Structures are given as structure tokens and as C-alpha cells.
Amino acid sequence: MRQIILSGKWLTTVWCLAFVNFNVIAQHSKLVNEPVDISEDFRDFSNTIFFADSLAAFDPETGTGKVKWKRHEPFSAHNFDNSMLSYKRSYSNEFPAIEYAQDPVLPFSVEFTAPRTIRIRANTSAQVRISEPSLMLVTEPVKDASWKYKKINGGHEYTNVHGSVTIYENPWKIVIRDANGKILTQTRGAADGRSSFTPTLPFSFVRRASDYSRSMAAVFSMSPDEKIFGCGESFTRLDKNGQKVVLWAHDPNGVETQSMYKPIPFYLSSRGYGMFMHTTSPITCDFGATYGESNAMQIGDENLDLFVFLGQPKEILDAYTDLTGKAPMPPLWSFGLWMSRITYFSEQDGRNVAEKLRRNKIPSDVIHFDTGWFETDWRCDYRFAPSRFKDPALMISDLKKQGFHTSLWQLPYFVPQNVLYPEIVEKGLAVKNANGTIPYEDAVLDFSNPNTIKWYEDKISGLLKLGVSAIKVDFGEAAPLSGVYASGRTGFYEHNLYPLRYNKIVSDLTRKMNGENIIWARSTWAGSQRYPIHWGGDAETTNKGMEAQLRGGLSLGMSGFTFWSHDVGGFTMKTPEDLYRRWLPMGMLSSHSRTHGQAPKEPWEYGEQFQDYFRKVVEMKYKLMPYIYTQSKLASEKGLPMVRALLLEFPDDPGAWLVDNQYMLGPDLLVAPLFENSKSRQVYLPKGKWVDYQTRKVYESGWHNVEAGELEVVMMVRQGAVLPQVKVAQSTGEIDWTNIELHCFGNATQKATLQLFVPGEDQVETVILAKSGSKYVVSEDPFNGKIKWVFR
């Protein structure tokens, strides 16, 4: 009997060791910085799932109350040789049972922070988190008085002119309606899955058996034909319905994958609502991918803080950016061409490129030095290589006299051979791991540490004092998940916040020293739009790379970002000339434009014919600068993107919601890039009439096969629009803003309006035009004769 018992113990021990080893192997099979998919925890048989059941208490005056959560567990359900995950009622497994709630009753609240904004919060424990200002919010929201309460049978309802929120008691449910009473979305409970043989996850939270940590699943309904947009710079199909999107800052080394440099925990729906998941934890958004009727936001945070916005897409973006911040206007020079490659290695390189740009009369405003301005390529030490930069300050000064600003690359990771590495480690400026050392071979700056911020600012300020105009805020997506940060939190909560901290530090310092809102950043989180500009990462130098890059920009624009750019021509290899010709107009028809990537990028390296074409495309942007600059100002005030999906401008046109390979540059200019080596493409024109910018041919709305003009792109202008333009200048600093050309596109009405924002002014002015015979004249001039108007 003893042997059997011993044998039983031995066998049990072996089984446990095997189980542990399996988990260790499984854990180690994960790659460094692989995106964290929270949905896996809701499928783990060892975990406990608590379903939202009923409203246990509620105070209508404050919107606070408590929800009862019923305990469940995942299990394997079988039918005729088929297994699937399901959930069943379970009971307390704690001892002593009287000390721990079988079905906990936990805090819950609904608040109204703006006429279009609802805040839903729920806790998974009774513990109250210490309140601290959120870096994601511009200010802590206050109560909005426009929402009126009334008691209804079985629940509570709040209403204003934009819609209503109903909270039902048993079963607990939140229903959100528009002003006409149409249900926009509602929480899904256990009863909502009864119509399906497929088990579905309701509104719930998971408690992990491994450490008793908890995460929320805020599950809402999806409606027929509903479309979802946003979640950051996502390169997959623009409409996220049917997709599973993991929000985790990651370096995908390209733009043709599901992972993102710029995840944003916000999206908007074609139903007339948007949602912001106010957290820095990893998130998995299952937009009907697992089950068509379920929008399951599986949020790593142990507490839910969810903002819901009501309205049309533009109204939703305005409300969201009221909360998280709007992008301020970058300096005028940043709207010009940034000339770059990876990389210019010397002072002479920079001077040569500047000289050739001016000699060949190619307008440009910025010379960017990428990874090669240090003594060792990529080894960031914040010092110009003495062997290759004789006098950096003089070089920067000379370039500025030629109309060029200087931009420099750097990153927050330090390899062991970096001269700064010992200091960073010894002073405790890097992210640590559980045993007090560093988790990676590289030292990763801990931007939650005030001492690190001061050290880093000293390095960056030295460059700004030399006259550098912009710092490239590269990388930032690999803050260690296992790291322990000076904030007291692990990478589970600090990883996604890292890009926001990083963006903020450099942007604030640049504004303090140079008085300008400008960085050139790759990674983001919610709130990063306050620190422009962000570019699209390392796009593949292919047709598909070009197409995916645009989708990412459109997606980021529907996530609260006004300004976005990308590497014209692609990053990964020398750009084939035909691709460069097609990509270049897409790059110039954006608020910000940079040629960058594997050499060569300079137009003269492709021959005189290509150089002439390159010049014409860049000149087009500089001519359009009054339109681009004005619309950028207007967009920044409303939280709108400059490169915007058609649906933002035409929400009442069903076709506009389906197009993800065209865009609007501001409200009046439609751009359809050529993604293949062809002289024409199918173009969708929303409601109204359109005028080809290059040929002046007029088109009706609908689908058309359109030939590109001399510039290899299709550009359409809304009929009736007036585009302000200027004569070509070699830099934005040389633009003559006192002579504006007004290009009228087929306006047959007696009056027309034009909005214009010029450097030195505080606001956008509206110019009124009136017909005089067959031509327009300026009838109301807010500039009082300071500008000479020329009609074209």
C-alpha cells in the first residue's frame, strides 16, 4: 500500500514537472515583443469567467451603482466527434468559502462628460486604484448637464438631443440609442447567445488561475452591415468588421502585416457611435471575427473605463479629440519636402544634396540625417562623428541660409558597445527586470523615471542648441513586457504607454527650445496626436506596400491623427522608377512629405527625365501650399485628418464607406493613386460633380475608368471649389503670400467662398467671391488689400 501511495506521489510529481516544463517551453516559444492577445485568457480552462448578471444597486443622481457577476468556467463541449469551447456555471473554489464571494458584487458607473460622450466604468475588485492624471487625456472630464434622467420600468434612462442610454436591472444591460430611438449598440449578456448553437462570450471578466489577475471583456452587439474603422495605423482591410485586431505597439518591419507601429484604442462605427478604451494595457478587439453579432473588446486592464461617442464620423472624431487632445499646427517649413535616404553619412553628403536640390531647382525644406551621423552607424550617442562632420553647427547654419532645416535620427535603445551604455545602467536609467538587471541585451530608457527624462532631455537639448529643427523619434515599440518600471508598474501597463511618453518628451522639449510643434515619430498610443508628426514606418518597396501604406494612413486618420506621412517610394530597397513615379504624387498630396529609404532616393540618381518629373510633382505641392496649409489648420481644430477616407467627407454616400484605396486631401481634393504600372484606374466619385485637376474634364458621381494626366495620379476637385495657389518657391520660407492665385473649378453660382490661413495670422479667414460678368471678383476681403488676388 505504501509503495502504491509513493508511486502515486511519484507519478503525480512527474506529471506536475512535465506540466511546468510544457508551460516553460510554451512561454519561451513566444518571440520578444510578440503582440499580447488577451482573448487567449478567456479560452483557458484553468481560468474563471464572471458574467455580468444584474444591477445590484444604483444611484441615478451620480450614475454609480454595483453589478452582480455570476461565476462561470470554460469547458470543452462535445457533439458527434466535434468539440468546442463553452462556459458553464461554477461555484466557489476558495477556502474558507465564507470569506470570498461566490458571485461578487462590484462597482459600476455611467457618467456623461459631454453632450455626445458617455463614460462607462466597471471594476473587477473592490480595490480602488490610486487616481493619477492620465497622459492620454488633456484633462479629467467633468459632468455634462445636458443629459436628463427618468426612471423606467425595470431600469433607468438618460436622454439628450443626441441620443439615450438605458440601463436595465435584471438582466443587467446597457442600450445606446440615437436621437430617433434607433439602437446603435448594446451590451451582450448570457441570454443573447441562446439563439446560436455556437457558445458566445458575454460581457464579463476573467480571473487567471496563474496569478489571480483580471481582465475585462466589454462585449457589445454588432448589427447587419455595420462597419468599423480606426484602431490606429492598421494595414489590413480598412473596415475591421470580421477582423480580430490586437492593440499592442509592435515593430512589424513592414506594412503588410496585422501588427502595428501605431495602435490606438479607439474606433468608430457606421452605426453612429465610436468607442475609446481608456487603458494602456494590451487589448484584443474581436469585431465579429469569432462570432458575427459580437463586438468583444477584451481589455487587459482589470478595470473597464470606456468612453462612447455619438454622431457622424466627423462629430465623433471632434468629441474624441476634445478628450484626448487635438494636433497643434506644425511649423510651415515642415509642410515642404523632406529629402532623405538611409543614410547620409557626412557633412559633405548633406551639403552636396542641398546644393543639388537648389541647382536643379527642386523645392525642398529639410535635409534629414538618418542612422549615419554618429561615428558608428546606428550606435546613437548624440554626437556628430568628428571624423566626418568638421563643424556641425556651421553646417546647420549654412543649410538654414539656403532655406533648409536639419532633422536628426535617434532611438531610445543602447547596445552594450555604446559609450553611453555603462552610464545608463549604473545610474538606473534603463527599464529593469524582476532581479534588478536589464531584460534585453540593449538598455531601454525608462521614460517613467524622472531622472531618465532629465538625462535624455540634456542629450536632445544639446542638438537643438546646435540649431537642429526636428528630432526623429524612431522605434519605441519594444518596451519590455517583463520589465519593471520606475512607475511601479510592469510592461503589461507601460509597454503601450511608452510611445506616448517618448513622443511627449521630445515634442515638449522642442517646443520649449524652438517654439515649434514638431517631431518625426513612428510609434504611438492614444494622445500621441498632440505631438505631430508621425510617419508610416518601413513600407515594402512594392505595389502592395504602397497600397497598404495608404490604408494605414487612412486608418490612423480615423483614430484622431491630423498629420501623417510616409516614406515616399517605400523603404526596403531601391525604388524601381515606375513605382517611384506613381508613389511620388501620393507622397506629395499629403500634409507632410518625405522621400526616405534604401539609397538612392535623390531624383538625379535616376536620370534627367525622371528628375524633371520629380520636380513637377514637388512643384505641384508647393503651388498648393495655401490650400494644404489652410486645410491643415482647419483639420487640426476639429481633430480631422488631412489624408482622410471618403466616408469622413461623404457619410451619407453608401459608396464612400466601401473605398479604401482613394482619399480626400482636405474637403475638396480627391486623390486616387496608381497602385500598378498602368495609365488609368477605376475611381469612385462621391455624390456631386467633379473636375479633373490636370485636364479640367468634368465627371458625374459614380464609378469611372479615369486616365492619369502628366502626373501619374488621378486628382479630382469638387465642382465649385476654389483652390488658392502660389507661384513656385524653392522653400516655404520664400513663398510670396501676398500674391494668391485663385483657381475656380467650374463654379456656375453667383457666389463662392474661400478659406485661407496665412503665416503670421491667428485664424482662418473667409474670402467671399461674387460673379462680375462671366468671372469672379473678390467682394469681401478680410485681408484688407494685403493680398493681391489673381484669378485663373
N, C-alpha and C positions, 0 to 999 in steps of 0.2 A: 504494500500500500504506500509506503514511504517513497519507494522508487517511482511509483506512478505519479505521486504528488511532485516529486523532484523533477521527474520527466516532464510533467505538465508545466512546471515553472520554467524549466529549461526551454521547452518548446515555446512558451509564451514569450520568454526573453528573446529568443531568436526572432520570433515574429515581429516584436517591437523594434529590434535593431534593424531588421530588414525594412520596416516601415519608415523608420527615421532616415535610413540611408537612401531610400527611394525619394523622400522629400528633399534631402540634401542635393541629390543628383538633379531632381526636377528644378530645384531652385537655381542651381548652378548652370542649368541649360539655358536660363534666361540670359539675354545679352545685356551688356552695360547700357543703361538708359533706354531699354526697350519699353515702349508705352505700357502703362499700367491699366489693365482692363478690369474695372470694378465689377462688371457683370459676372465674372467667374465666381465671385464670392456668394452670389445669390443662387449658384448651382452646386455649391459644395455641400455634400451630405453631412458633413460634421458640424455645419453651422445651424443656427436657429434664426428663423424669419418671423418677424412680428408684423401682422397685418393691421392696418388702421381699421377700427371697428365702429366706434360710436363716440359721440360727443358727451363727455362726462360732466363738463361744466363750461359755462360761457358767460362773459360779461359784455353785453352789447356796447356799452359806453367806451370801453378800452379795446374791444376786439380780442381780448385774451381769454383763454379757457384751457381745457385739458381734453385730450383724446385717449380713449382706451384702445390698447393694442393687444390683439389676440395672438398667442404663441402658436407657431407652426414650424414644421421642419420639412426639408426636401426629402423625397424618397423616389425610388425607381418604380414606376407603374408599368404593368405588362399587359399586352393583349396579343394573342396569337403570334408568338415569336417576335414581338416588337416591344421595345422598351422606350419610355420617355420620362423626363423629369417631371414630377408633380410635387404638390405640397399637401401635407395633412396636418390636422390639429395635433399638437403635442402638449405635454404637461411639464410642470416644473421639474428640473433635474438638479436643483441646488439643495444643499443641506446647511443648516436646518431650513426647511421649507417655509416656516413662518416668517423668516427674515427677508425673504425675497419674493417679489410679486410674480405670481403666475402670469398674469396679463397686466402689464404695467399701465398706469395712468400718468401721462406725461404732458408737459406744457405745449401749447399751441396758440398761435395768434394770427389774426388778419388785420393788417393796417393799410391805410390809404395815405400815400405820401405825395400824390399829385393828382390832378384831375384824370389823368389816363393811367395812373400807376397804382398797383396793388402789391402789397408785400405779404407773403405767406411764410410763416416760420413754424417749425416744429422741432422739438428736442427728442433725443433718444435716451436721455437720462435726466435725472432731477438736478444734476450738477449744472450750475450756471457758469458759463465761460466768462473769464475776466474780459471786460469790454475794453477795446483799444481802437483807435481810429483806423479805419480800413484804407489801405493805399489804393484800393480800387475805386473808392468813392471820392467825389470832390468835397462832400460834406455829409454829415449824418442826416438822413431825411427827417423831415418834420411832418406832423399830421396835416392832411388836407381836409378842409371843412366842406367841400362840395358834395361829399358822399353822405346820403341821408339813410337812416336806419328805420326798418319796420320789422315787427315780429310777424312771422307767417306760420301756418300750420306745420308743425314738425321741423321748424328751423328758423333761420334768421336771414334777412336780406338787406343789402346795402345797394343804393342806386344813385347814379348821377346822369348827366346828359350823354355820357359816352357809353354807358352800359350798366350792368348789375353783377353783383356777386352774391350767390345764395349758399348758405352753409346749412346742410341738412344734418339732423341729430343722429338718427338711427335708421339705416346705417350712415355713418359719417361720410359726407360727400361735399365737395365744393364745385359749384357750377358757375361758369363765367359766360355771360351773355353780352351781346352788343346792345345798342340803344333801341333796336327794333325787337328785342327779345329773342333773337336767334342764338342758340347755344354755340359758342365758339369752341370751348373745350370744357372738360370736367374730369375730376379725379376718377380713377377706376378702382373699384373695390372688388372683393372676392365674388360678389354676386354678378358682376359684369362679365365674368368669364364663363357663366353657365351655358351660354348659347353655343359654346365651342367644345369639341372633343379634345382640343389642344389645351392643356393646362397653361394658364397665363399668370404672370406676376402682377399682383395688385399694388396699390400704394402701401409701402412697407419699409421696414428697416431690417438689416441683417446684423446679427451679433456673431462674430467669428469665434469659433471654439479655440483657436490658437492663442488668442490674447484678450478676448472679450471686447475688442474694439468694434465699433459700429459704423455703418454707412447707410445712407438713405436711398430709397428708390421712390422718387416722386413720379408716379405713373398717371398720365393723363390720356384722354381719348384722342384718336385720330379720325377725321371724317373723310368721306369719299372725295376724291380729287384734291385733297389737301396737299399743299406744297410747303416745304420747309427750306429756309435759306439762312446762311450765316455760319456760325461756329468757328469763325476765323478764316485764315487763308487756306481753305481746303481745296485740293486739286482734283478731287473726284467730281462726279456729276453735280451741277450746281444745286439742283433740287435734292435735298437729303432724304426725302421720303423713301423708305425702303433700305436705307443705309444705317450702318452701325458706326458711329463716329466716336473715337477715343480722344478726349481732350487732354493731351499731355505734350508739353513742349519737347520737341524731338528734332534731331538733325537727320532728315531723310536722304541727304546727299542728292537731292534732285526734286523734281516737281511732278513726278508721275507715280506717286505712291499715296497711300491713305494717311500716312502720318504727316505732321505739320510742324513747321518752324513757329507758326503763329496761331495757336489755338486760342479761341475766345469763348467763354461760357455764356454765349448769347445767340439767339436765333429769332427769326420772325416767321410767321405763318401766313399763307394766303387767306386764312380764315379771318384775319383782322386782329391778331394778337402777337406779341413777342414775349420771350422769357429770358431773364438773366439769372443764372445760378451764381449767387454771390458766395464764392468759395475759392480757395486756391488748391484744393485737393484734386486728385485725378477724377475725371468724370467719363462715364460711358453713356452716350446718348443713343438709345436704340429707337430710331424713328420708324417703327413699323417693320423693322428688319426681321425680328423674331416672331412678331405677331402683328398683323396689319392694322388692328384697331388700337394698338398700344404705343404711346409715346413714353418710353420708360427712361427717365433721367436717373441713372444710377450714379449717385454722387458720393464720393469717398468721405466727405465730411460727416462727422457724427451728428451734426445738426443741419436742418434744412433752413436756408434763407433764400427765398425765391421771389424775384420781382416779376410781375406780369404787367405788360403794357397793352393798351387798347388803341386801335386806329388803323389807318392806312400805313403802308411801309414808311413813308417819309415822317409821318407823325410818331410812329414807334421809334425810329432812329433818333428823332429830336428828344423824345422823352428819355430814352436810354442814355443818351449822351448828356442830358441835363444831370443825370445821376452820376455817371462815371467820368464825365468831362468831355469837352469838345476840343478839337485840334486847333491851336492858335496858328496864325499865319506865319509860315517860314519867311525868311528874307527873300527879296526879289531875285537876287543873284542865283538862289538855289533852283529857280524855275528854268534856268538856262541849261545848256548841255554840260554834263559831267564827262570829261574824257578820261578813260581809264583802261587798264588791262591788268592781268595778274602776271607780272607786276613791273612797274618802273623801279629800277634798282639804284639810280643815282641822281644827283643834282643835274648832271648833263642830260640824262634821259628826260627829266621834267622840262628843262629849258628847251630842248630840241622839239618836243611835242608842242609846247606853247608857240614856239617860233613858226613851226609848220602850219599850225592852225591859223595863225594870223596871216602868214604869207599866202596861204591858199584861200583866204577869206572864208573860212568855215566858222560861223559864230560858235562861241563856247565861253563858259564862265568858270569852270572848275577843272583843276588838274588834281587827280587823285593818285596818291602813292599807296599801294596796297602792301603786301606782306614783306616787301623787299627793302624797306628804308632802314632796317636795322643792320648791324654788322653781319648777323647770320639770318638768312631768310626764315621767316615765321617766328623767330625767337624774340618775342616782344620784350624790350627793355626800356622803351620810351625815349631812346636816344638815336638820333640820326647817325648812321655809320660814318665815323670820322674819315675813313678811307675813301668814301665816295661822295660825301657832302662837305665841301670845303667850308661853306658858310650858309647854313640852313636859313638863318634869319634874313640874310641878304637875298637869298633865292626867293623866299616867300614875299619879301618886299618888292623885288623886281617883277615877280609874276603879277602881283597886285597892280603895279603900274601899267601892266599890259592888259588889265581887265580880268585877271584870273584869281580866283580864290583857291586855297590849298586845303585838301582833305587828306586825312591820315587814317590808316587801318590800325587796329589793335584788338586784343581779346583778353578775357579775364582768366585764362588758364596759363600756368607757368610750368614748363618742363624742368626736370631736375638739373639740366645743364645751364639753365637761365641764371645769370648772375644775381637776379633778384630772389631766386627760389629760397636760399637759406634764410634770408631776412623775413620773408613771408611766413615760413614755417616757424621760425624761432619766436617771432612776435605774435603768433597765434592769429594771423590774419586770414588763414585759409579755413575752409569747411573741414571739420574733423569727423572721425567715425567714433564708434562706441568706446574704443580703447584709447582715445585721445590722440591718435595719429591721423594721417590723411587717408581717405578711402581710395583715391586713384593714385597713379604714378605722378600725375600733374597736381600741382597745388591750385585749387579753385578758390578764388577770392570769395570770402563770406560777406556779402553785402548787407547782411543783417547786423553786422558788427560795426559800431560807430568808429572804432579805431581803423578798421579796414577802409571805410569810406574816406576818412581823413587822409590816410596813406595814398589811396587811389586818386583822390582829388589833387593832391600835391603833384602827382605824376602828370595828370592830364592838364592841370593849370600851367605847368611848365611849357607844354606845347602850345597852348592858347596864347601865352605871353609872347611866344616867338612870332605870333601872327597867324597861326593856323585857324582856319574858319570853321571846319567841321571835323568831327571825330566819327569814324566808322565803328559802330558798336556791334561788332561781329560776334557770332556764336551766342552763348548764354542759354542754350537748350539742355545742358548736361549737368546741372546742379545735382549732386549725388542724392539718390533716393535714400540710401542708407546713412547719409550724413547727419551729423548733429550740429545744429547751427547756433550762433550766439543768441538768437531769439529764444532759444529753449525748445524749439520745435525740430522735428526731423524733416528730411526731404519730402515726406509724404505731403506736407503742407507748404514747404519752402520751394520745392522744385519749380512749380508753375509760377510762383511769385517772383522768382529770380529775374526773369526778363524785365518785369516792371520795375523792380529795384534798380537794375542795371540801366535801363532807359532813363529813369528819373535822375539818377546821379549825374550822368554826363550831360543831359539836357539842362538841368538846373544850373550846373556849373558853367556851361557855355552861355546861357542867358545872362548869368551874373557877370561874366567877364567880357562877353562880346555884345550883349544886349540883343541877341537873336535866338529865335526858336529853331534850332537845327541840330539834328544828329543824322546818322545814316545807319539804321538798325535792322537786324534780321529777325530777332525773336521778340515775342510779345506775350502779354496777358491782358485781361480786361483793365482798361485805364491807360494802356500804353499809347492810345491815340492822342493823348495830351502831349506827347513828346515826338513830334514828327521829325524825320521821315522814315518810313520802313520800306525795305525793298524785298523782292520776292525770292531770294535765295539762289541756289546753284542750278539753274534750269538746264536741262539737257539741250544740246545744240542740234535739235531735230524739229521737224514739223509738229510732232506730238508734244514736244517740250514747249514750244511756242503756244500751242492751244491750251495746254494745262496751266501754263503761267498766267494766261488771261483769266481762266476760270478761278484761279486762286485770288487774283486781284479783285474780281467781281465779288467773290465770297467775302473777302476781307472788308470790302466797301459796305457790304450789308451787315457788318459787325461793328460799325461805329467809326471806321477809319476814313478820314477825308483824303489823306495823302498816301500814295503808294507808288512805287516804281519797281523796276526790274532790270536785269542785265540784258540790254539790247543785243540780240544775236545769239543769246544762250551763253552759258558759262563753260561747258565741259571740254570744248575742243575748238579749233579754228573754225569759224563760221563759213560754210560754203556761200559763195557770193549770191546765189539766187535766194537763199534763206535770209541772208543779211538784208537784201533789197526789200523783201516782204516784211521782215521784222522791224526794220527801222521806222516806218511810219507809225506802227503800233506803239513803239517806244517814245516817239516824239509827240504823239497825240495822247499825252498824259500830263499830269501836273508836273512831274519830275522825270528826267530822262538821263540815263547813264549807259554808255557803252562800256562793258566790262566782261572779263573772262579770259580764256586762254588766248594768247597772242597769235596773230595780230588783231587789233581792233581798229587801228588807225586807218582811215579811208585811203590814204595814199599808198598803203601797202597792197591795195587791190588794183591799182592802176588808175589812170586819169579818168576814164569813163565812169568808173564806179565813184571816184572822188567827186565828180560833177553831180552825180545823182545824190550822193550823200549830202552835199552842200544844199541842194534844192530842198531836200526833206527837212533839214535842220532850219533852213531859212523860213520854211512854212511855219514852223513853231514860233520862231522869233517874230514873224509878222502877226501871228495870232496872239501874241503875248497880252494885249489888253483884254481880250476875251478870256484867256486862261487865268490871268491874274484876278480879274473881276469875279469870275465864277468860283474861283478858289476861295475868295473872301466870303462870298455868299454861302458856299457849301460849308465852310468852317463854322459859320454862325448857326447852322441848323444840324450839324452832325451828319451831313451828307457826303458821299464820296464824289470825287471828281470823275473817276472812272467808274461809271455806275451801270448796273444791269438795267435793261429796258423796263423791267417791271416797276422800278422806282419812279420812273418818269411817266409811265403809262399803266397805272394799276387797274384801270377799267378796261384794258385791252387784253383779252384772254391769251392772245398770241404772244404778247410781250413776256408772259410768265414762262414761256417754253424755250426761249432763246438764251443760250449761254456762250455763244461764240461771236457776239457783237456787243457793242456797248455805246452808251452815251457819254460824251465828254462834256460835262455840264448839261444844261437842259436843251440845247439847240443843235448840237453837232453829233450825228450818228456815225460810228466808225465800224466798218466790217473788214477786218484784216484778211489777207490771203494766207491760208494755212498750208496750201500746196502750191507747187510751181505751175500756176495757171493764171491767165489774164482776166478771169471773171469768177464769180461765185454767186450762189443763191443768197439773197439778202431779204430779211423780213423788215418791212417798213410799217411801223405802228400807224394808228388812225391819223388821218390828215394827209397833206401833200408834202412832198419832199423834193428838194433841188440838189442835184449833184454838184458838189463843191468845185469839182475840176472841170466839168463840161457844161454846167448850168441846165442840163436836161431835167425836166420835171417828171416826177413819178407819183402815181397814186399809192395808197396804202396796200399792203399785202406782200406776197412773195414775188420776187423778180430775180432774173439772172442778170447781173449788172457787170459791165466791163469796167475794170480799173482804168484810171487815167494814166498820165505820165508818171505820177507817183503810184507805186504798186499797192494800192489800198482803195477801198470804196468809202467815200466820205459823203454823207448826205446832211443837208441843212433843212431844218423845219421851214416850210414856206412861210414867209412873213417875218422871219428873224432878221435882225440887223447885227452883223458881226463887226466889232471895232478892230481895226488892224493898224499897224505902224509900218514904217519903212524898215528894211533890214538893218540891224546894227550888229557889230561884231561881239558885243556883250550886252547884257541887260542894262549895265550902267551907262551905255551910250545911247539907249533908246530915247528918241525925241517924243516925249509925252505931250508936247504942245501942238503936235500935228497928228490928228487921228483920222484915218480913212474909215468911212462907214460903208460897208458892203451890204447892200439890201438884196435879199433873196426872194424876189417875186412877190412883193407886198402890194396888193391892189387896194388896200384900205386907205382911208383918208388920214389916219393917224398911226404912228408906230412909236414904240418906246425902246429905249436903250439904257441898260445899266452899265455904269463904268466906275471902276475903282482905280485911282492912280496913286503912285508913290507920293508920300507926303501928306495925303489926305487921311481923315479919320474914318470916313464912311463911304459906302457906295452911293453914288448919285444917280438919279434917273433923268435922262435926257428925253424930251418929247420932240418927235418929228411930225411934221404936217406936210400934206401934198401942196405943191405950188405948180400947177400945170400937171405935167407928167412926172415931175421929180419931187423929191423930198427936200425940205429945208428944216433947220433946227428952229422950232418955235418956242421952246423953253430950255434955256441953257443954265443949269445950276453952277457952271464953272465961270460964268460971267465974263466970257471973252478970253479967258486964259488959254483956251484950246482953239486951234483952227481946225474946222471940220471940212473934210473933203469927201464928197460922195462918189462912190464907184459903182 
